[in-house]
């Protein structure tokens, strides 16, 4: 059976993290975290919006993806973050995976020096070492992709992130994964409309999975494939979801994107 794209990314990430662990002093990471004063409570920002019956957009910053190829040739993460901030995005999602998405952890640090929005480190977490590493660059939240890790590793990542007082998005794509995600009571749960194994996108994934998650204590997020404000508002009206992670449709129309008008 052919290796799917998620397996390929996870395999490369595991190799790269093992190499990185040999070169970085973990005590140095602790020092960087202690000196950093830029941290913002990602989950609390979303919860406050829900409490006030407001929509949250987690606006994604990325140069490329395996499905779309290079999205922005002249890529400037800080410039994109400024546009999102001016358009009232609630949080940012910054792609930091280097080989398949052409990202860098340092993009988080660059943005945090100028902008005070909470930031999700959007990457493929395969080792708990990545959590203090992400936090040392200023990340406020991490991602656990249930399709990419075994349950014991997901538990380990979750507990490590809580230890570091970081918010957690547990990402699911199937009903089975959604049922497993319910035990992560302090996490936000993201329903990914993109199948990371095939890269196909289907907005109905949110509708199919939502009912399984409706009693989860934390916020729910619909992720990927939301093309316009009409789709966003339809998702909101048919589910209890008020939080949306949007990337390509924002990035392809940065200067004049009507999706943000739902926030005004």
N, C-alpha and C positions, 0 to 999 in steps of 0.2 A: 504494500500500500504506500502511495506517494506521501512524502512528508508535507504536512500542511504549513501555511505561512506562520502560524502561531508557534508551532513546534520549532521551526527554523529560527525564529527570533529568540525564543526561550533558550535554545541550545547555545546560540552565540552569546547571549547575555550572561549565561552561567559561566562560560569560559572567560569572558572579559572581566567579570566580577572577581573570579578566583585570582586572576592576574593582578587586579587592582588592590585586592586585600593584602598582597605581599609587599606593596609599595607604600601604603598609607599607614601612618601612625594613628591608631584609634584615640589615643590621649589627645592628639592634636584636634581631632574632630570634636571632642568634648569641650576643649578650650574655645573653638570657633563658635560652638553653639552657645556657650555661656556669655560670650562677648556680643552676640547678635541681639539687637533690640528691635528687630523688624517683624517679629512673629505676630500673626493675627489669627484669631479663632475662626477657622474656615466653617466648621459646622454651625457655630453660633450665628454667624452672618446669615446662613441659609435659614436657620430656625427663626431668627427675628423677622425675616421677610415672610415666612409662612404665618407666623403669629399675626402679622399686620396685613395678611391676605395679599401679599405682593408676589409677583413672579420673580424668580431668580434666573439669570442667565450666567452660566459658567462658560466664559468665552475662551476658546482654545487658540493657542499660538503654536504653530508648527510650520516648518519649511516644506516638508514632503511627507508622503505616506505610501505604503506599498500599493494601495488601491488607486491613488490619484497621481502618483509620481511627484515631481516637483510642483508645488502649488504656487510658491512665490520665489522668483529668481533672485530679486534684490531683497533678501530677507533681513529685516531689522526688528528683532523681538521687542525692543523698547518702544519703537515707533508704533508697532501694532498694539502693545499694551496701553499706550497713551490714547489711541483711538477708542479702544474698549472702555477705558476709564471715563473718557469724556461722554460716552454713550450709556453710562450708568450700569455697566456690567457689575454683577455682584461679586464675582470671583474670577480668577484666571486659571486656566489649565495650560501648563507649559510642557510641551513634548521634549523630553531630555534624552531619549534613546538615540544613539549616535549613528548606527549603521543603516537602519531601515527608514528612519524618520529625520536623519541629519540634524539631530538636536544636541544640546549640551547642557549640563547642569549649571554651568556658569551663566546661562541666560536668565535663570531664576535670580541669581545674585544681582545681575545688571538691572533687572526690572525692579527688584525690591529696594534698590538704592534711590529710586525716584518715585515709585508708586506704592501706595499703602494697601492695595487690595490683597486679600488672602489668595495664596497660590497652591494649586495642586501640582505636585511633581508627577507628571503623566509618564510613566515608564513601566517596565516589566520587572516587578520585584520578585526576585528568586532567592534572596538571602537577606537575613535580618540586618546584616551589615549596611545594606543600602539605606536603611531608615535614618540612622544618625548621619550618614553621608548626605542624604537629601536635606536633612534639617540644617546641616552645617552650611549649606548654600542659601538657606532662608525659606525652604519649603514649609508650608503649614499643614499639608495633607499628602497622603500617599494612596496609591491604588493597589488593590489586591484583585487580580483577575482569576476567578475561580476555575475558568477553563484552562489556565496555564500552570496551576500549582496543585499539588496534592493537599488533602485536607489538613494534615499535620503541619505542613509548611504554612498554609493559610492561617492556622491558629497561631503559629509562631510569629508571623509578620504582624498580625492583629495585636497580639499582646505587647510586642516590641514597640509598635507605634503608640499604643496607649501609655506605655512607660515613658515615652518621650513627649507625651502630651500633644500628639499630633492627631488631626482628624483623619478618618479612614473612609475611603469609598470602596466597598466590596462590589465588584462588577459581575453581573450575571447575564446569560443569554438564553437560558432554557428554564423550563419549569423546575426541573430537577436541581439546577444550580440555585434557583431562587429559594427553594425549600431549605437547602443547606445554608444559605446566607442568613436566614432568620435568626440563627443562634448568635450572630455578631450584633448584639443589641445596641452597642454604642456607635455602630457604623452608619454611614449613609449607604444606601444601596442604589447602585446605578444599573439600569436596564439598558444593555447595549443593543441597539437595533442592528448593529453590524456583526455578522458572524465572523469572528477573528480567524476561523479556520479556512473559510472560503472567500472572505471579504465581501460577501453579498450583504446588502442592506435592505431591511424590511421594517417599516415603521409599525407594522402590526405586532411585532415582537413585544412592544410595550403593552399593548392591549391584552396579548396572550398571557403575559406574566403578572400583570398588575394585581389581579385578584389574589394571587398567592401571597403577595407582600403587603396587602392592605393594612394588616394589623401590626406591621413592624413599627417599632417606637421611633426610629430615626427617619429623616427625610428620604424620599425616593426621588431618583433622577432618571429622566429619559435622555439617552445619549445617542448621538450619531444619526445622520440621515434626515434631520429636520431641515427642510429646504426653505421654508418661508414662515411668516407670522401666522398664516391661515392654518398650516399644519400644527404649529405650536399651540394655537388657541383651541384647535380641535382636540388635541391630546389633553389639554387642561380641562376641557369641558366633559370629556368622557372618562376621565380618571381623577384621582385625588392629587395628581402630580402638579407641582407648581415650580419645579426646578428642572432646568434643561441645559445639558452640555452640548454646545454647538461649535463646530470647527469649520469645515470646508465651505459651507454656505456663507459664513461671515468673512472668511479669508479671501474668497473669490470676489467679494464686493465690499471691500473695506471702507471705501469713502462714502458710500451711500447705501446703507443696509437697513431696510424697513423692519427687519426682525426686532431691532432695538425699540421700535415705536411701541411695542407691547409694555414697555417699562414706564412709559410716560403717562 
